[in-house]
Amino acid sequence: MDTKTATKQYPVTHTDAEWRKLLTPEQYQILRGHGTEAPGSCALNYEKRAGTFSCVGCDQPLFSSKKKFESGTGWPSFNDPEPGSVETTTDSSYGMVRTEVHCARCGGHLGHVFPDGPPPTNLRYCINGAVTNFKPDEG
């Protein structure tokens, strides 16, 4: 874990025991343990309706479905988060240097961002669907 996310005080905090009660074992392993779901394992990867993807840890709106695209990677991919919803840190685990994406409200690990997405941002926010909730737009 990057020391920045380990020491920063987030608006939403819980003890480890509280996180374990609030989240499923898979969600806990990803959101709090910086894990990754198996590619193609989350139904939200295939979600096509208009709506908003939010953090399971604190309900922060993260991504609009308008910014979602099919990357072929097996994870939900977006080219731009909601303003102020995510933060990034350097992740040097597994012998690689990547940019980790975490929730700006609770600090939970969401995934990584890569510079190989579509215009206009050319970014691909590769997000674990298990740590997001989807709320369809009304109407």
N, C-alpha and C positions, 0 to 999 in steps of 0.2 A: 504494500500500500504506500502510496506517495505520502510523505510526511505532511504535506499541505492539507490533504483531506483528513489525516489522522488528528490534526491539532485544531483545525478550524471549527468554530462554533456555528452550527447551522440552526435556522429558525425552528426546525422540527428535529427533536432528539428523543431517543428512547434508550433504556438500558438494553444490554444484550438479551436478557430474559424477555423483556417486552417485545423486542424485534422478533424473537422466536415465536411468541404467541400471536403476533400480528400477521406474520408471513407464513406461507407454506414452506416446507423444507427446501424446495427448489428455489423459491423466491429469496429465501434467506441466503442460500449459498451464492446466488448471483448478486443480489443487491448489497449484502453486507460482507460477503466473502470474496467478491470480485470474480465470481465464476462466470461460466458461459453455458447457455443451453445448447443442446444438440441442434445442428442446422436442420431446418425444415420441421422442427418439432412443435412449433407454436402456431396455432390457428390464426393469430393476428398477422402472421407473415402474409396471409392470403386475404386479409380484410380489404375490401374495395369501397365500402360505403364512405360517405362524407362524415367527418367527425373529428374527434380529438383523442390523442393518445396521452395518458397521464401516468404519473409515477404511482406504483402500488404502495409505496412507503408513506406517501404524504399527499397524494392526489394533486400534485402540481401538474398543470397542463404542460406537456413537453413538445409535442409535435402535432401539426395539423395534417389530416389526411391529404390535403392539397399538396403537401411537400413530400409525400411518400412516393417511392418508385420501385420497380422490380429490378433488383440488382443481380439476381441469379445466385446470390450467396447462401440463401437459406435463412436469412434473418431479415426482419423488417428494416428497410432502409429509407432514409429521409435526406433531403439536401439542405434543410435549414430548420433549426429548432424555433420554438416560440421565443420571442425576445426575453432575455434574462432567465430562462428556465433551466439552462444547463451551464456547467462549468467544465473545464478540461484541465488535466494534469498529465505529466509525462509518466508513462507506464513502461518500465524496463524489465518486466517479468518475462520468463520463458526465452531469454536470450535475444529478445527483440526490443526495439524502441518504438512504442506506439503512443498515440494520444488517447487517453482514457476520457470518456464522457461520464459525468456524474450529475445527479440532480442538484440544482442550486439550493433547494429548500431543505433536503434531508441528507445530502451527501452520498446517497446510494449509487452504486455502480450500475450504469445502464448499458455500456458497451464501449465502442471505440469510434473515432472519426478518421476517415482516410481521404486523401486528396484525389480520388478517382471517380467522383460523382459527376452528374450532369450539370450543364450550365443552369442558372447563372453563377452558382456558388462553387461548382466543381468539387463539392464535398459529398461524402457518403457517410452519414451517421448510421453505423451498423449497430442496431439496438436489440437487446434481448427482449423478445416479446413477452416472456414470462414475468417481467418486472414492469409491464405497462398494463393499464386498463384502457379499453376503448369505449368511448361514449359517442354514439351516432348523433349527428345533428338532428334537431327536431324539425318536423315539417315535411 
